[in-house]
């Protein structure tokens, strides 16, 4: 079953990363990249349609799904004990 990450969950995860930036700088930067691409996806589809650059629409759609995919991938790795994600449980 598909469960999209809500804005409330994204906010909680981002707050955890900001609070633990010193201990986990790479994880902080990676989440920032994910959120930046997510925002670019949401903002980018309008100009893509207006400028008839339709090949970018699939990229925008993928970018919009990126936070959910990132959280699911990290949760799966945490569950398999491949890496630790303290921010999963809030």
HELIX and SHEET records of a PDB file:
HELIX    1   1 UNK A    7  UNK A   19  1                                  13    
HELIX    2   2 UNK A   25  UNK A   50  1                                  26    
HELIX    3   3 UNK A   54  UNK A   56  5                                   3    
HELIX    4   4 UNK A   57  UNK A   79  1                                  23    
HELIX    5   5 UNK A   86  UNK A   88  5                                   3    
END                                                                             
